[in-house]
Amino acid sequence: MLDRRRRAEAISRGAAPFLEPGETVVHVVQVGAGHAKGSADIVVGGVPGTVYSSRPLKFYGLIATERNVYALRLGGKHHREPEAVLLKWPVAQVSMRRNGNKIYMREDEETPERGFEVSSLFGKRAKSLVAYVSRQSPGRS
């Protein structure tokens, strides 16, 4: 819990320069997009095998304020430092849904839906984010 809280607080603090004047962070969720795949050959008890892994290629912070929803690219050693704005949409116009460990969002019917994979331990925060955005944009989710 502490690591998740520290991550969310670090992302929130780092997001301040990207927000409009007077905006405050209401919800933050760390997400990933794309995947880097790898494998390693191992031997356990004399039996050879291969272990496969997959991790997000890029990390983002989905941030909701009272006026906007942002997707900020995260960098730094632990992917906690916002570096650039990927998306910025008015919260009242955003349609957002969650399907398992993925969050999908779009600004309007013509905008392609963007999908993000919720990072480990951010499930409850993702649920709160989707609920908040849905309340702010009635009839759009």
Contacts in CASP RR format, 6 or more apart in sequence:
PFRMAT RR
TARGET T0000
AUTHOR 0000-0000-0000
METHOD contacts of the structure
MODEL  1
MLDRRRRAEAISRGAAPFLEPGETVVHVVQVGAGHAKGSADIVVGGVPGT
VYSSRPLKFYGLIATERNVYALRLGGKHHREPEAVLLKWPVAQVSMRRNG
NKIYMREDEETPERGFEVSSLFGKRAKSLVAYVSRQSPGRS
1 121 0 8 1.000
3 121 0 8 1.000
4 121 0 8 1.000
4 122 0 8 1.000
4 125 0 8 1.000
7 30 0 8 1.000
7 78 0 8 1.000
7 80 0 8 1.000
8 28 0 8 1.000
8 29 0 8 1.000
8 30 0 8 1.000
8 122 0 8 1.000
8 125 0 8 1.000
10 80 0 8 1.000
10 81 0 8 1.000
11 28 0 8 1.000
11 30 0 8 1.000
11 61 0 8 1.000
11 63 0 8 1.000
11 72 0 8 1.000
11 74 0 8 1.000
11 80 0 8 1.000
11 82 0 8 1.000
12 25 0 8 1.000
12 28 0 8 1.000
12 63 0 8 1.000
14 81 0 8 1.000
14 82 0 8 1.000
15 25 0 8 1.000
15 28 0 8 1.000
15 61 0 8 1.000
15 63 0 8 1.000
15 70 0 8 1.000
15 72 0 8 1.000
15 82 0 8 1.000
17 82 0 8 1.000
18 70 0 8 1.000
18 72 0 8 1.000
18 82 0 8 1.000
18 85 0 8 1.000
19 25 0 8 1.000
19 63 0 8 1.000
19 65 0 8 1.000
19 68 0 8 1.000
19 70 0 8 1.000
20 65 0 8 1.000
20 67 0 8 1.000
20 68 0 8 1.000
23 65 0 8 1.000
23 66 0 8 1.000
23 67 0 8 1.000
23 68 0 8 1.000
24 65 0 8 1.000
24 66 0 8 1.000
25 63 0 8 1.000
25 64 0 8 1.000
25 65 0 8 1.000
26 64 0 8 1.000
26 65 0 8 1.000
26 66 0 8 1.000
26 132 0 8 1.000
27 62 0 8 1.000
27 63 0 8 1.000
27 64 0 8 1.000
27 125 0 8 1.000
27 128 0 8 1.000
27 129 0 8 1.000
27 132 0 8 1.000
28 61 0 8 1.000
28 62 0 8 1.000
28 63 0 8 1.000
28 64 0 8 1.000
28 125 0 8 1.000
28 129 0 8 1.000
29 61 0 8 1.000
29 62 0 8 1.000
29 103 0 8 1.000
29 118 0 8 1.000
29 119 0 8 1.000
29 122 0 8 1.000
29 123 0 8 1.000
29 125 0 8 1.000
29 126 0 8 1.000
29 129 0 8 1.000
30 59 0 8 1.000
30 60 0 8 1.000
30 61 0 8 1.000
30 74 0 8 1.000
30 79 0 8 1.000
30 118 0 8 1.000
30 119 0 8 1.000
30 122 0 8 1.000
31 56 0 8 1.000
31 59 0 8 1.000
31 60 0 8 1.000
31 61 0 8 1.000
31 62 0 8 1.000
31 71 0 8 1.000
31 103 0 8 1.000
31 116 0 8 1.000
31 117 0 8 1.000
31 118 0 8 1.000
31 119 0 8 1.000
31 122 0 8 1.000
31 126 0 8 1.000
32 56 0 8 1.000
32 57 0 8 1.000
32 58 0 8 1.000
32 59 0 8 1.000
32 60 0 8 1.000
32 116 0 8 1.000
32 117 0 8 1.000
32 119 0 8 1.000
33 56 0 8 1.000
33 57 0 8 1.000
33 58 0 8 1.000
33 60 0 8 1.000
33 115 0 8 1.000
33 116 0 8 1.000
33 117 0 8 1.000
34 56 0 8 1.000
34 57 0 8 1.000
34 58 0 8 1.000
34 117 0 8 1.000
35 54 0 8 1.000
35 55 0 8 1.000
35 56 0 8 1.000
35 57 0 8 1.000
36 54 0 8 1.000
36 55 0 8 1.000
36 56 0 8 1.000
36 57 0 8 1.000
37 52 0 8 1.000
37 53 0 8 1.000
37 54 0 8 1.000
38 52 0 8 1.000
38 53 0 8 1.000
38 54 0 8 1.000
39 50 0 8 1.000
39 51 0 8 1.000
39 52 0 8 1.000
39 53 0 8 1.000
40 50 0 8 1.000
40 51 0 8 1.000
40 53 0 8 1.000
41 48 0 8 1.000
41 49 0 8 1.000
41 50 0 8 1.000
42 48 0 8 1.000
42 49 0 8 1.000
42 50 0 8 1.000
42 51 0 8 1.000
43 49 0 8 1.000
56 117 0 8 1.000
56 119 0 8 1.000
58 73 0 8 1.000
59 73 0 8 1.000
59 74 0 8 1.000
59 75 0 8 1.000
59 79 0 8 1.000
59 119 0 8 1.000
60 71 0 8 1.000
60 72 0 8 1.000
60 73 0 8 1.000
60 74 0 8 1.000
60 86 0 8 1.000
60 116 0 8 1.000
61 70 0 8 1.000
61 71 0 8 1.000
61 72 0 8 1.000
61 74 0 8 1.000
61 82 0 8 1.000
62 69 0 8 1.000
62 70 0 8 1.000
62 71 0 8 1.000
62 103 0 8 1.000
62 105 0 8 1.000
62 116 0 8 1.000
62 129 0 8 1.000
63 69 0 8 1.000
63 70 0 8 1.000
63 71 0 8 1.000
63 72 0 8 1.000
64 70 0 8 1.000
64 91 0 8 1.000
64 129 0 8 1.000
64 132 0 8 1.000
64 133 0 8 1.000
64 136 0 8 1.000
65 91 0 8 1.000
66 91 0 8 1.000
67 90 0 8 1.000
67 91 0 8 1.000
68 88 0 8 1.000
68 89 0 8 1.000
68 90 0 8 1.000
68 91 0 8 1.000
69 87 0 8 1.000
69 88 0 8 1.000
69 89 0 8 1.000
69 90 0 8 1.000
69 91 0 8 1.000
69 94 0 8 1.000
69 96 0 8 1.000
69 105 0 8 1.000
69 133 0 8 1.000
70 85 0 8 1.000
70 87 0 8 1.000
70 88 0 8 1.000
71 85 0 8 1.000
71 86 0 8 1.000
71 87 0 8 1.000
71 88 0 8 1.000
71 114 0 8 1.000
71 116 0 8 1.000
72 82 0 8 1.000
72 83 0 8 1.000
72 84 0 8 1.000
72 85 0 8 1.000
72 86 0 8 1.000
73 82 0 8 1.000
73 83 0 8 1.000
73 84 0 8 1.000
73 85 0 8 1.000
73 86 0 8 1.000
74 80 0 8 1.000
74 81 0 8 1.000
74 82 0 8 1.000
74 83 0 8 1.000
75 81 0 8 1.000
75 82 0 8 1.000
75 83 0 8 1.000
76 83 0 8 1.000
87 114 0 8 1.000
89 105 0 8 1.000
89 107 0 8 1.000
90 107 0 8 1.000
91 133 0 8 1.000
91 136 0 8 1.000
91 137 0 8 1.000
92 136 0 8 1.000
92 137 0 8 1.000
93 107 0 8 1.000
93 108 0 8 1.000
93 137 0 8 1.000
93 140 0 8 1.000
94 105 0 8 1.000
94 106 0 8 1.000
94 107 0 8 1.000
94 133 0 8 1.000
94 136 0 8 1.000
94 137 0 8 1.000
94 140 0 8 1.000
95 105 0 8 1.000
95 106 0 8 1.000
95 107 0 8 1.000
95 108 0 8 1.000
95 137 0 8 1.000
95 140 0 8 1.000
95 141 0 8 1.000
96 103 0 8 1.000
96 104 0 8 1.000
96 105 0 8 1.000
96 129 0 8 1.000
96 130 0 8 1.000
96 133 0 8 1.000
96 134 0 8 1.000
96 137 0 8 1.000
96 141 0 8 1.000
97 103 0 8 1.000
97 104 0 8 1.000
97 105 0 8 1.000
97 130 0 8 1.000
97 141 0 8 1.000
98 104 0 8 1.000
98 118 0 8 1.000
98 126 0 8 1.000
98 127 0 8 1.000
98 130 0 8 1.000
101 117 0 8 1.000
101 118 0 8 1.000
101 123 0 8 1.000
102 115 0 8 1.000
102 116 0 8 1.000
102 117 0 8 1.000
102 118 0 8 1.000
103 115 0 8 1.000
103 116 0 8 1.000
103 118 0 8 1.000
103 126 0 8 1.000
103 129 0 8 1.000
103 130 0 8 1.000
104 113 0 8 1.000
104 114 0 8 1.000
104 115 0 8 1.000
104 116 0 8 1.000
105 113 0 8 1.000
105 114 0 8 1.000
105 115 0 8 1.000
105 116 0 8 1.000
105 133 0 8 1.000
106 112 0 8 1.000
106 113 0 8 1.000
106 114 0 8 1.000
118 126 0 8 1.000
130 141 0 8 1.000
133 141 0 8 1.000
134 140 0 8 1.000
134 141 0 8 1.000
END
